Amino acid sequence: MIRPMTSKDIDHVQQIARVTWRKTYCGIIPEELQTIFLERAYSDMMLMMRMEKTAMLIAESEGVPIGFANITKVDEDGDAELTAMYILPAHQHSGYGKKLFHNALSTLKSASQVFVYVEEKNEIGRAFYEKQGFKLLDVFEETFEGHPLETAQYVYSCKNH
């Protein structure tokens, strides 16, 4: 089941973020930098703000949150950004990511395109987005908490949806 996030989901979202980040970015982003980022980006206050200003969706299995997606509202150019989408490793490859993505798209009636930024070495994430129809636009270097990373920028044309 996919549904909007509520304040009761905050602990679950924080736990999903921690578990998936540790697995996804092991050997890519130093663990101490992951911790700094997760504490800031997934604080109670930040998650409350995300629920207010963006779409936060929860994927449930047997009534328990096992994943989430965060997508911005459509801007004046018709663009939106999928800023986060994580599924607990035990539930990956079970269709939850696809359902979350398509539910997120359905909240964006006026969008012409959706962007997503994926760490270049996140092969599982990149393969998922490519399978959903995202096209690679660019790979560029940036710093994450002072650590250099290569980021892949993808775009999804909503005309396909």
C-alpha positions as CSV (number, residue, x, y, z in Angstrom):
1,M,0.0,0.0,0.0
2,I,1.2,3.5,-0.8
3,R,-0.1,6.5,1.3
4,P,0.9,10.0,2.4
5,M,3.3,10.2,5.3
6,T,2.0,11.4,8.7
7,S,3.9,12.5,11.7
8,K,3.4,9.0,13.1
9,D,5.8,7.8,10.4
10,I,8.8,9.9,11.4
11,D,10.6,7.2,13.4
12,H,10.0,4.7,10.5
13,V,11.3,7.1,7.9
14,Q,14.4,7.9,10.0
15,Q,15.1,4.1,10.4
16,I,14.5,3.4,6.7
17,A,16.9,6.2,5.8
18,R,19.6,5.0,8.1
19,V,19.4,1.3,7.0
20,T,19.2,2.1,3.3
21,W,22.0,4.7,3.4
22,R,24.4,2.4,5.3
23,K,23.8,-0.3,2.6
24,T,23.6,1.9,-0.4
25,Y,26.6,4.2,0.3
26,C,28.9,1.7,2.1
27,G,32.4,2.3,0.5
28,I,31.1,5.4,-1.4
29,I,30.4,7.9,1.4
30,P,32.3,7.7,4.7
31,E,30.0,6.5,7.5
32,E,30.6,9.5,9.7
33,L,29.5,11.9,6.9
34,Q,26.4,9.7,6.4
35,T,25.6,10.1,10.1
36,I,26.0,13.9,9.9
37,F,23.8,14.2,6.9
38,L,21.1,11.8,8.1
39,E,20.8,13.5,11.5
40,R,20.3,16.9,9.8
41,A,18.2,15.9,6.7
42,Y,16.0,13.4,8.6
43,S,15.5,15.3,11.9
44,D,12.0,15.4,13.2
45,M,11.8,19.1,12.3
46,M,13.1,18.6,8.7
47,L,10.7,15.7,8.1
48,M,7.7,17.8,9.3
49,M,8.8,20.6,7.0
50,R,9.1,18.1,4.1
51,M,5.6,16.9,4.7
52,E,4.3,20.5,4.6
53,K,6.2,21.7,1.5
54,T,6.6,18.5,-0.6
55,A,4.9,15.2,-1.2
56,M,6.1,12.5,1.2
57,L,4.8,9.0,0.4
58,I,5.1,5.8,2.4
59,A,5.2,2.2,1.1
60,E,3.8,-0.3,3.6
61,S,4.0,-4.0,3.8
62,E,1.6,-5.7,6.2
63,G,0.8,-2.3,7.8
64,V,4.5,-1.5,8.5
65,P,6.4,1.3,6.6
66,I,9.2,-0.3,4.5
67,G,10.0,2.6,2.2
68,F,9.3,6.2,1.3
69,A,9.6,8.7,-1.5
70,N,9.9,12.5,-1.4
71,I,9.0,14.6,-4.4
72,T,8.9,18.4,-4.8
73,K,6.0,20.3,-6.0
74,V,6.0,21.3,-9.7
75,D,7.8,24.6,-10.4
76,E,6.8,27.3,-12.9
77,D,8.8,25.5,-15.6
78,G,6.8,22.3,-15.1
79,D,9.7,20.6,-13.4
80,A,9.7,18.5,-10.2
81,E,12.5,16.6,-8.4
82,L,12.4,13.2,-6.8
83,T,14.6,14.1,-3.9
84,A,14.6,10.8,-2.1
85,M,13.3,7.3,-2.6
86,Y,14.4,4.4,-0.3
87,I,13.1,0.9,0.2
88,L,14.4,-1.3,3.0
89,P,16.9,-3.8,1.5
90,A,14.7,-6.8,2.4
91,H,11.8,-5.4,0.4
92,Q,13.8,-4.3,-2.7
93,H,13.0,-5.9,-6.0
94,S,9.4,-6.6,-4.9
95,G,7.7,-3.8,-6.9
96,Y,7.5,-1.2,-4.0
97,G,9.9,1.2,-5.7
98,K,7.9,1.1,-9.0
99,K,4.6,1.7,-7.0
100,L,6.1,4.5,-5.0
101,F,7.4,6.2,-8.2
102,H,4.1,5.9,-10.1
103,N,2.2,7.2,-7.0
104,A,4.6,10.1,-6.8
105,L,4.1,10.8,-10.5
106,S,0.3,10.8,-10.0
107,T,0.7,13.7,-7.5
108,L,2.3,15.8,-10.3
109,K,-0.5,16.3,-12.8
110,S,1.0,19.4,-14.3
111,A,4.6,18.3,-14.4
112,S,6.4,18.0,-17.8
113,Q,9.5,16.4,-16.4
114,V,11.0,15.0,-13.1
115,F,14.6,15.1,-12.3
116,V,16.5,12.8,-10.0
117,Y,20.2,13.0,-8.8
118,V,21.9,9.7,-8.1
119,E,25.4,9.0,-6.7
120,E,27.2,7.7,-9.8
121,K,28.4,4.6,-8.0
122,N,24.9,3.7,-6.8
123,E,24.4,1.1,-9.4
124,I,21.2,-0.3,-8.0
125,G,19.6,3.1,-7.9
126,R,20.7,4.0,-11.4
127,A,19.5,0.7,-12.8
128,F,16.1,1.3,-11.1
129,Y,15.6,4.8,-12.5
130,E,16.7,3.7,-16.0
131,K,14.2,0.9,-15.9
132,Q,11.5,3.4,-15.0
133,G,12.3,5.4,-18.1
134,F,14.7,8.1,-16.8
135,K,17.3,9.3,-19.3
136,L,20.8,10.2,-18.2
137,L,21.5,13.9,-18.8
138,D,24.9,14.5,-17.1
139,V,27.4,13.2,-14.7
140,F,29.2,15.9,-12.6
141,E,31.5,16.2,-9.6
142,E,30.2,17.8,-6.4
143,T,31.1,17.8,-2.8
144,F,28.9,16.1,-0.1
145,E,29.8,17.3,3.4
146,G,33.3,18.1,2.0
147,H,33.7,14.6,0.3
148,P,34.0,14.6,-3.5
149,L,31.3,12.6,-5.3
150,E,30.2,12.0,-8.9
151,T,26.5,12.6,-9.3
152,A,24.4,11.4,-12.2
153,Q,21.5,13.6,-13.2
154,Y,18.5,11.9,-14.8
155,V,15.3,13.2,-16.3
156,Y,11.9,11.6,-16.8
157,S,9.5,12.9,-19.3
158,C,6.0,13.0,-17.9
159,K,4.6,12.7,-21.4
160,N,5.6,9.0,-21.2
161,H,3.3,8.5,-18.1
